Amino acid sequence: MKQYVNTTDFYINEATVLTIGKFDGEHIGHRKLLAVMKNIALKKGLKTAVFTFNTAPYEIVGGFRNKYYADKQLQNAEQYTGQITTNDERNKMLEEAGIDYLIEYPFNKEVSHIGGEDFIMNILIEKMHMKAIVAGPDCAFGHNKEGNADLLKEVAKKLPEESSYDVIIIEKLKDENNRDISSTFIRAELDSGNIEKANRLLGSNYSIHGRVVQGNMIGGKILGFPTVNIIPPKNKHLPRFGVYASKVRIIKTGEEYQGLTNVGINPTVDNDKKKHCPRVETYIYDFDRNIYGSDIEISFIKFIRPERKFSSLDDLKKQISSDKEAVKTYFRSIEYV
């Protein structure tokens, strides 16, 4: 996949079928859109292209926000908001999907004032050689979101045939309750700890990538449960703080293990600094190696319980032992399903 990242200086000299959007999470609705786009490319001899921005609205808003907790002690705990998939994760997914070109356009004040028709003419047609576009009925682009599906059709009609393009509008997929599948919907499920529903909407397991760093060593030296620790990117939308059954993949070797993962601020052993630095800590079953500095992927499978503050480290140790057995029991239960 040819990538143009954080630049306005690009030109695609091959005719394309393209789509535009944030592609946050690349959920099953996105996958349907990409499948249609690839089918059109095959039939018409076009290249596939995705136009997106390098900065998502969530990063612009930034900061922290309250999340949902069952334990009253954590009502004021804060958690990062952000993207379901970071830009790097999204770009990797698009490459694996077989997309030919990715335009990750810089977003700034000047770009935000490009009109809808100018966006079509000067970027999609002139720079991306658009011959077809696949979009959802609620697609929006240009200043004040004045660009939409109707504008795409109107501009296509008034262009000479040699410069025109096809417009294919794909209806949004819905869940079993007839609710539109969207990144916003998936974030709400993640916020509630409903990881299994979020994974169904995504079409794959929600995951966090990171490099293993040294933690406070409490897990191994005091609690007897050594963990691998990663610091999630600040722009990553995290699920509800708590304990999850997980899968751990060591990216370099491809090895995969079952895991027990805690996302949160470790309130039993917290301090003021750590409250603003959520961690992802994972106990890996049947694993006894030092992998500091290794890049790993944590995939979340099932929510076990919310994070809470314990009165003592002994109480925390007892709970972790219970969590460890609960996760093992869960994995055994799905082994032959």
C-alpha positions in Angstrom: 0.0 0.0 0.0 1.3 3.4 -1.0 0.9 5.8 1.9 1.0 9.6 1.9 1.0 10.6 5.6 0.6 14.1 7.0 1.2 15.8 3.6 -0.8 17.7 1.0 1.9 17.0 -1.6 0.7 13.9 -3.3 -0.7 12.8 -6.7 -2.2 9.5 -7.8 -1.8 9.0 -11.5 -3.9 5.9 -11.7 -7.7 6.0 -11.9 -9.2 5.1 -8.5 -12.3 4.1 -6.7 -12.1 5.7 -3.3 -13.8 6.3 0.0 -13.4 9.0 2.7 -13.7 8.7 6.4 -12.0 8.3 9.8 -12.2 4.5 9.7 -11.9 4.5 13.5 -12.1 0.8 14.5 -12.6 -0.4 11.0 -15.8 -2.1 12.1 -18.0 -4.4 10.1 -19.7 -1.4 8.4 -16.3 -0.2 7.2 -15.4 -3.7 6.1 -18.6 -3.9 4.0 -17.7 -0.6 2.4 -14.1 -1.7 1.6 -15.4 -5.0 0.1 -17.7 -3.1 -2.3 -14.9 -0.7 -3.2 -12.6 -3.6 -4.0 -15.2 -5.4 -6.1 -15.7 -2.2 -8.2 -12.0 -1.9 -8.6 -11.8 -5.4 -9.9 -14.6 -5.0 -12.3 -13.5 -1.6 -13.7 -9.7 -2.0 -13.5 -9.3 0.8 -10.9 -7.1 1.2 -7.9 -8.5 1.4 -4.4 -7.8 4.5 -2.3 -8.8 5.8 1.2 -8.8 9.4 2.2 -8.6 10.2 5.9 -7.2 12.8 8.2 -4.1 12.4 10.4 -5.9 14.0 13.4 -9.3 12.7 14.6 -11.8 15.0 16.3 -11.3 13.1 19.5 -7.7 14.2 19.6 -8.7 17.8 19.0 -11.1 17.7 22.0 -8.5 15.8 24.0 -8.2 15.5 27.8 -9.9 13.2 30.2 -13.5 12.3 30.9 -15.4 10.3 33.5 -16.2 6.7 32.8 -18.7 4.3 34.1 -17.9 2.4 37.3 -19.9 0.2 39.5 -17.7 0.9 42.5 -18.6 4.2 44.1 -14.9 4.6 45.2 -14.0 5.1 41.5 -16.8 7.5 40.5 -14.2 10.2 40.0 -11.6 8.1 38.3 -10.6 9.3 34.9 -9.7 7.5 31.7 -8.3 8.5 28.4 -10.7 9.1 25.5 -9.6 8.8 21.9 -9.6 6.5 18.9 -10.7 2.9 19.0 -7.7 2.3 16.6 -4.8 4.6 16.5 -3.6 5.9 13.1 -0.9 3.3 12.9 -3.3 0.5 13.8 -5.8 1.8 11.2 -3.2 2.1 8.5 -2.0 -1.5 9.2 -5.6 -2.8 8.9 -6.1 -1.0 5.6 -2.9 -2.4 4.2 -4.0 -5.9 5.3 -7.3 -5.3 3.6 -5.5 -4.8 0.3 -6.0 -1.1 -0.2 -3.7 0.4 -2.9 -3.4 4.0 -1.7 -3.9 5.7 1.7 -4.0 9.5 1.9 -3.7 10.6 5.6 -4.2 14.4 5.1 -3.1 16.9 7.7 -6.0 18.6 9.5 -5.6 22.3 10.4 -7.6 25.5 10.3 -6.9 26.1 6.6 -8.0 22.6 5.6 -11.1 22.9 7.7 -12.3 25.8 5.5 -12.1 23.9 2.2 -15.6 23.9 0.7 -17.4 20.7 -0.2 -17.3 21.2 -4.0 -13.7 22.4 -3.9 -12.8 19.3 -1.9 -14.3 17.1 -4.6 -12.7 18.9 -7.5 -9.3 19.8 -6.1 -8.5 16.8 -4.0 -10.7 13.8 -5.0 -10.7 14.4 -8.8 -7.5 16.4 -9.4 -5.1 14.7 -6.9 -6.7 11.3 -6.5 -7.9 10.7 -10.0 -11.4 9.6 -8.7 -13.6 7.6 -11.1 -15.9 6.2 -8.5 -16.6 6.8 -4.8 -18.2 4.5 -2.3 -19.7 6.2 0.8 -22.3 5.9 3.5 -25.5 7.9 3.4 -24.3 10.1 6.2 -20.9 10.9 4.7 -19.7 14.5 5.4 -16.8 16.5 4.3 -15.7 20.1 3.6 -16.3 23.3 5.6 -19.1 22.9 8.1 -19.7 19.4 6.6 -21.4 21.0 3.6 -20.2 18.1 1.4 -22.5 15.0 1.5 -23.9 12.2 -0.6 -26.2 14.6 -2.5 -23.4 17.0 -3.4 -21.3 14.1 -4.7 -24.2 13.2 -7.0 -24.8 16.8 -8.1 -21.2 17.4 -9.0 -20.9 14.1 -10.9 -23.9 15.0 -13.1 -22.6 18.4 -14.2 -19.1 17.3 -15.1 -18.3 16.2 -18.7 -18.3 12.4 -19.1 -14.6 12.1 -19.3 -14.2 13.8 -15.9 -17.2 12.4 -14.1 -17.4 9.6 -11.6 -19.8 7.0 -10.2 -21.4 7.5 -6.8 -22.2 4.3 -4.8 -24.0 4.9 -1.5 -23.9 2.0 0.9 -26.6 1.7 3.5 -25.4 1.5 7.1 -25.3 -1.9 8.7 -27.4 -2.4 11.8 -27.2 -4.6 14.9 -29.8 -7.1 16.1 -31.7 -4.2 17.7 -31.8 -2.2 14.4 -29.2 0.3 15.7 -26.8 1.8 13.2 -23.3 0.3 13.7 -20.8 3.2 14.2 -17.6 4.0 16.0 -19.7 6.0 18.5 -21.8 2.9 19.3 -18.7 0.8 19.8 -17.1 3.3 22.1 -20.3 3.2 24.3 -20.0 -0.6 24.5 -16.3 -0.3 25.4 -17.2 2.2 28.1 -19.7 -0.2 29.6 -17.3 -3.1 29.6 -19.4 -4.9 27.0 -16.3 -6.1 25.2 -18.0 -9.1 23.5 -20.6 -6.8 21.9 -17.9 -4.4 20.9 -15.9 -7.2 19.3 -19.0 -8.4 17.3 -19.5 -4.9 16.0 -15.9 -4.5 15.1 -15.7 -7.9 13.4 -12.5 -8.6 15.3 -11.2 -8.3 18.9 -10.6 -4.9 20.3 -6.8 -4.7 20.9 -4.1 -2.5 22.3 -0.5 -2.5 20.9 2.5 -1.4 22.9 6.0 -1.9 24.0 6.6 -3.8 27.3 8.0 -1.5 30.0 9.1 -2.1 33.5 6.3 -1.6 36.1 6.3 -1.2 39.8 7.2 -4.9 40.3 4.4 -5.3 42.9 2.7 -8.0 40.8 5.7 -10.3 40.7 7.6 -9.5 44.0 4.7 -8.9 46.4 1.5 -10.5 44.8 3.2 -13.5 43.2 1.6 -12.7 39.8 4.3 -11.3 37.4 2.8 -9.1 34.7 3.9 -7.5 31.4 3.1 -3.8 31.3 2.4 -1.4 28.4 1.5 2.2 28.4 -1.4 2.8 26.0 -1.1 5.7 23.5 -2.7 8.9 24.9 -5.1 9.0 21.9 -6.3 5.4 22.4 -9.9 4.9 23.6 -9.7 2.5 26.5 -12.4 0.1 27.6 -14.0 0.3 31.0 -11.3 0.0 33.7 -11.2 -3.6 35.0 -10.1 -7.2 34.5 -10.4 -9.0 31.2 -9.7 -12.4 29.7 -7.3 -11.6 26.9 -5.0 -13.0 24.2 -1.4 -11.8 24.1 0.6 -11.9 20.9 4.3 -11.2 20.7 4.5 -9.3 17.5 8.0 -10.3 16.4 7.5 -14.0 16.8 3.8 -14.3 16.3 3.5 -16.4 19.5 0.1 -16.2 21.2 -0.8 -16.9 24.8 -3.9 -16.7 27.0 -3.8 -13.8 29.5 -5.5 -11.9 32.3 -5.4 -8.2 31.7 -6.1 -5.3 34.0 -6.8 -1.9 32.5 -6.7 1.1 34.9 -4.9 3.1 37.5 -4.3 0.4 40.2 -6.2 2.2 42.9 -5.0 -0.1 45.7 -1.4 0.9 45.1 -2.0 4.3 43.4 -0.5 7.7 43.7 -1.4 11.1 42.3 0.8 10.6 39.2 -0.6 7.2 38.3 -4.2 8.4 38.4 -3.4 10.2 35.1 -1.4 7.4 33.6 -3.6 4.3 32.9 -1.7 1.1 32.4 -2.4 -2.2 30.7 -1.0 -5.0 32.9 -1.2 -8.6 31.8 -0.5 -11.9 33.5 0.4 -14.4 30.8 -0.5 -18.0 31.5 2.2 -20.7 31.1 4.9 -18.0 30.3 8.1 -17.3 32.1 10.4 -15.1 29.9 11.7 -11.5 30.1 10.2 -9.6 27.2 11.0 -6.1 28.2 11.2 -3.9 25.1 9.2 -6.3 23.0 6.2 -5.1 21.1 3.0 -7.0 22.0 -0.7 -6.9 21.1 -3.3 -7.4 23.8 -6.7 -8.6 22.5 -9.7 -8.3 24.8 -12.0 -11.3 24.9 -14.3 -11.1 28.0 -14.9 -8.6 30.8 -14.4 -10.3 34.2 -15.0 -7.5 36.8 -14.5 -3.7 37.2 -11.4 -2.3 38.8 -11.8 -1.5 42.5 -9.8 -0.4 45.5 -9.0 -3.1 48.1 -8.4 -2.5 51.7 -5.1 -4.4 51.7 -2.6 -6.1 49.3 -3.6 -9.4 50.8 -7.2 -8.8 49.7 -6.0 -7.8 46.3 -3.9 -11.0 46.1 -6.9 -13.1 46.9 -9.0 -11.4 44.3 -6.3 -11.8 41.6 -6.1 -15.6 42.4 -9.9 -15.7 41.9 -9.6 -13.7 38.7 -6.9 -16.1 37.5 -9.2 -19.1 38.0 -12.2 -17.3 36.4 -10.2 -16.6 33.3 -8.9 -20.1 33.0 -12.4 -21.4 33.5 -13.7 -19.1 30.7 -11.0 -20.2 28.2 -11.8 -23.9 29.0 -15.5 -23.2 28.4 -14.9 -21.9 24.9 -12.1 -24.3 23.9 -14.5 -26.7 22.1 -17.2 -24.3 21.1 
